[in-house]
Amino acid sequence: MIKMERVSKVYRPHSNPVHALADVSLHIGVGEFVAVMGPSGSGKSTLLNVIGCLDTPSSGAYWLNGVKVSSMNRDQLAKIRNRKIGFVFQSYNLLPRMTALRNVELPMLYAGVDKAERTARAMECIGRVGMLDRIHHRPAELSGGQSQRIAIARALVNSPDIILADEPTGNLDSATGLEIMSLFQSLHREGTTIVMVTHEEDIAAFAKRVLYFRDGRLVNDVGAESRPDSLGTLDAEGGMNI
């Protein structure tokens, strides 16, 4: 799904350069659930921006689903973002004047999907996140957890190859955060590829693999089978299976 070879990203290369990513090589397979961790300034967000085609490497190569996107132009990258990638942000990024249904329909509007199909697909995705009773509510009328569920539905509507989540529980209380992680686990079991940035160890424990970054470098790549701190999975009632 994701293949990077010696990817670096340098900001302000000609004056006080900042090496946000330094010689990063990694592979992420179809259907993996991967967490990205590291201290502030370690390169986590830059990595997510490059994976999500929001930014391009200064050097190295990046392939998404076998397509070399690191050499694409701006218009080509925009098409990849809209059709292949779903984004979930800490701040939800819902448009305040639109209902939940219209917010979820928005990516399909940019993709040129007709109105009837937009509504049908949006309703299906909102149903997947358990929010059909809130389709006519605007963001101000939703709780944080409800807003994040709508944001996840929006990320799913174009059937993306990958979901990228940037601190998806960062603005939520612990109980609501666990509900969101239960939803991510359900998506993972359905075969969705997920890459999630988080600074919380207990949230990262839900992933099957954790990439640790420091000073722009990938310093550790740990699978669930070798992680003694793994917290297991949520059961159907939201409790922990250790």
For each residue, the residues with C-beta under 8 A, 3 or more apart:
1: 28 29 30 32 64 65 161 162 193
2: 26 27 28 51 62 63 64 162 193 195
3: 26 27 62 63
4: 7 24 25 26 27 50 60 61 62 63
5: 25 60 61 62
6: 23 24 25 59 60 61
7: 4 21 23 24 25 50 57 59 60 61 62 70
8: 19 21 22 23 24 57 58 59 60 216
9: 19 20 21 43 46 50 55 57 58 216
10: 13 17 18 19 20 58
11: 17 18 20
12: 15 16 17 18
13: 10 17 58
14: 17
15: 12
16: 12
17: 10 11 12 13 14
18: 10 11 12
19: 8 9 10 22 215 216
20: 9 10 11 43 46 216
21: 7 8 9 24 43 46 47 50 57 216 217
22: 8 19 43 215 216 217
23: 6 7 8 60 217
24: 4 6 7 8 21 43 47 60 216 217 218
25: 4 5 6 7 60 218
26: 2 3 4 211 218 221
27: 2 3 4
28: 1 2 32 34 193 195
29: 1 32 193
30: 1 191 193
31: 188 191 192 193
32: 1 28 29 193 194 208 209
33: 184 185 188 193 194 196 206 207 208 209
34: 28 194 195 196 207 208 209 210 211
35: 196 197 198 203 204 206 207 209 210 211
36: 44 47 48 195 196 197 198 210 211 213
37: 44 197 198 199 201 204 210 211 212 213
38: 42 43 44 212 213 214
39: 42 214
40:
41: 215
42: 38 39 213 214 215 216
43: 9 20 21 22 24 38 46 47 213 215 216 217
44: 36 37 38 47 48 197 213
45: 48 49 166 197
46: 9 20 21 43 49 50 55 216
47: 21 24 36 43 44 50 51 197 213
48: 36 44 45 51 52 164 166 195 197
49: 45 46 52 54 55
50: 4 7 9 21 46 47 53 54 55 56 57 62
51: 2 47 48 62 64 162 164 195
52: 48 49 81 85 87 164
53: 50 56 64 69 72 77 78 80 81 85
54: 49 50 81
55: 9 46 49 50
56: 50 53 70 77
57: 7 8 9 21 50 60 61 62 70
58: 8 9 10 13
59: 6 7 8
60: 4 5 6 7 8 23 24 25 57 70
61: 4 5 6 7 57 68 70 71
62: 2 3 4 5 7 50 51 57 68 69 70
63: 2 3 4 66 67 68 69 70
64: 1 2 51 53 67 69 80 84 161 162
65: 1 84 161
66: 63
67: 63 64 80
68: 61 62 63 71 72
69: 53 62 63 64 72 76 77 80
70: 7 56 57 60 61 62 63
71: 61 68
72: 53 68 69 76 77 80
73: 76 77
74: 77 78
75: 78 79
76: 69 72 73 79 80
77: 53 56 69 72 73 74 80 81
78: 53 74 75 81 82
79: 75 76 82 83
80: 53 64 67 69 72 76 77 83 84 85
81: 52 53 54 77 78 84 85
82: 78 79 85 107 110 111 158
83: 79 80 111 158 160
84: 64 65 80 81 160 161 162
85: 52 53 80 81 82 160 161 162 163 164
86: 154 155 156 157 158 160 162 163 164
87: 52 93 155 163 164 165 166
88: 148 151 152 155 163 164 165 166 168
89: 92 93 151 165 166 167 168
90: 166 167 168 170 171
91: 171
92: 89 139 144 147 148 150 151 171
93: 87 89 151
94: 98 100 103 139 147 150 151 154
95: 98 102 103 106 139
96: 138 139 140
97: 138
98: 94 95 102 103 106 138
99: 102 103 135 136 137 138
100: 94 103 104 126 131 134 135 136 137 138 139 142 150
101: 104 105 119 122 123 126 135 136
102: 95 98 99 105 106
103: 94 95 98 99 100 106 139 150 154
104: 100 101 122 125 126 150 153 154 157
105: 101 102 108 109 118 119 122 157
106: 95 98 102 103 109 110 154
107: 82 110 111 154 157 158
108: 105 111 113 117 118 121 122 157 158
109: 105 106 112 113 118
110: 82 106 107
111: 82 83 107 108 158
112: 109
113: 108 109 117 118 121
114: 117 118
115: 118 119
116: 119 120
117: 108 113 114 120 121
118: 105 108 109 113 114 115 121 122
119: 101 105 115 116 122 123
120: 116 117 123 124
121: 108 113 117 118 124 125 157
122: 101 104 105 108 118 119 125 126 153 157
123: 101 119 120 126 127 132 135
124: 120 121 127 128
125: 104 121 122 128 129 153 154 156 157
126: 100 101 104 122 123 129 131 132 134 135 150 153
127: 123 124 130 131 132
128: 124 125 153 156
129: 125 126 149 150 152 153 183
130: 127 149
131: 100 126 127 134 135 146 149 150 153
132: 123 126 127 135
133:
134: 100 126 131 137 141 142 146 150
135: 99 100 101 123 126 131 132
136: 99 100 101
137: 99 100 134 141 142 146
138: 96 97 98 99 100 141 142
139: 92 94 95 96 100 103 142 147 150
140: 96
141: 134 137 138
142: 100 134 137 138 139 146 147 150
143: 146 147 176
144: 92 147 148 171 172 173 176
145: 148 149 172 176 179 180
146: 131 134 137 142 143 149 150
147: 92 94 139 142 143 144 150 151
148: 88 92 144 145 151 152 168 169 171 172 176 180
149: 129 130 131 145 146 152 153 180 183
150: 92 94 100 103 104 126 129 131 134 139 142 146 147 153 154
151: 88 89 92 93 94 147 148 154 155
152: 88 129 148 149 155 156 163 168 180 183 184 187
153: 104 122 125 126 128 129 131 149 150 156 157
154: 86 94 103 104 106 107 125 150 151 157
155: 86 87 88 151 152 160 163
156: 86 125 128 152 153 159 160 163 187
157: 86 104 105 107 108 121 122 125 153 154
158: 82 83 86 107 108 111
159: 156
160: 83 84 85 86 155 156 163
161: 1 64 65 84 85 193
162: 1 2 51 64 84 85 86 192 193 194 195
163: 85 86 87 88 152 155 156 160 187 192 193 194 195
164: 48 51 52 85 86 87 88 194 195 196
165: 87 88 89 168 184 194 195 196 197
166: 45 48 87 88 89 90 196 197
167: 89 90 170 197 198 199
168: 88 89 90 148 152 165 180 184 196 198
169: 148 172 176 177 180 181 198 200 203
170: 90 167 198 199
171: 90 91 92 144 148
172: 144 145 148 169 176 177 180
173: 144 176 177
174: 177 178
175: 178 179
176: 143 144 145 148 169 172 173 179 180
177: 169 172 173 174 180 181 203
178: 174 175 181 182 234 238
179: 145 175 176 182 183 238
180: 145 148 149 152 168 169 172 176 177 183 184
181: 169 177 178 184 185 203 206 234
182: 178 179 185 186 234 238
183: 129 149 152 179 180 186 187
184: 33 152 165 168 180 181 187 188 194 196 206
185: 33 181 182 188 189 206 233 234
186: 182 183 189 190
187: 152 156 163 183 184 190 192 194
188: 31 33 184 185 191 192 194 208
189: 185 186
190: 186 187
191: 30 31 188
192: 31 162 163 187 188
193: 1 2 28 29 30 31 32 33 161 162 163
194: 32 33 34 162 163 164 165 184 187 188 207
195: 2 28 34 36 48 51 162 163 164 165
196: 33 34 35 36 164 165 166 168 184 203 204 207
197: 35 36 37 44 45 47 48 165 166 167
198: 35 36 37 167 168 169 170 203 204
199: 37 167 170
200: 169 203 204
201: 37 204 205 229
202: 205 231
203: 35 169 177 181 196 198 200 206
204: 35 37 196 198 200 201 207 210
205: 201 202 227 229 230 231 232
206: 33 35 181 184 185 203 231 233 234
207: 33 34 35 194 196 204 210 224
208: 32 33 34 188 223 224
209: 32 33 34 35 221 222 223 224
210: 34 35 36 37 204 207 220 221 222 227
211: 26 34 35 36 37 218 220 221
212: 37 38 218 219 220 221 222
213: 36 37 38 42 43 44 47 216 217 218 219
214: 38 39 42 217 219
215: 19 22 41 42 43
216: 8 9 19 20 21 22 24 42 43 46 213
217: 21 22 23 24 43 213 214
218: 24 25 26 211 212 213 221
219: 212 213 214
220: 210 211 212
221: 26 209 210 211 212 218
222: 209 210 212 226 227
223: 208 209 226 227
224: 207 208 209 227 230
225:
226: 222 223
227: 205 210 222 223 224 230
228:
229: 201 205
230: 205 224 227
231: 202 205 206 240 242
232: 205 240 241 242
233: 185 206 240 241
234: 178 181 182 185 206 238 239 240 241
235: 238 239 240 241
236:
237:
238: 178 179 182 234 235
239: 234 235
240: 231 232 233 234 235
241: 232 233 234 235
242: 231 232
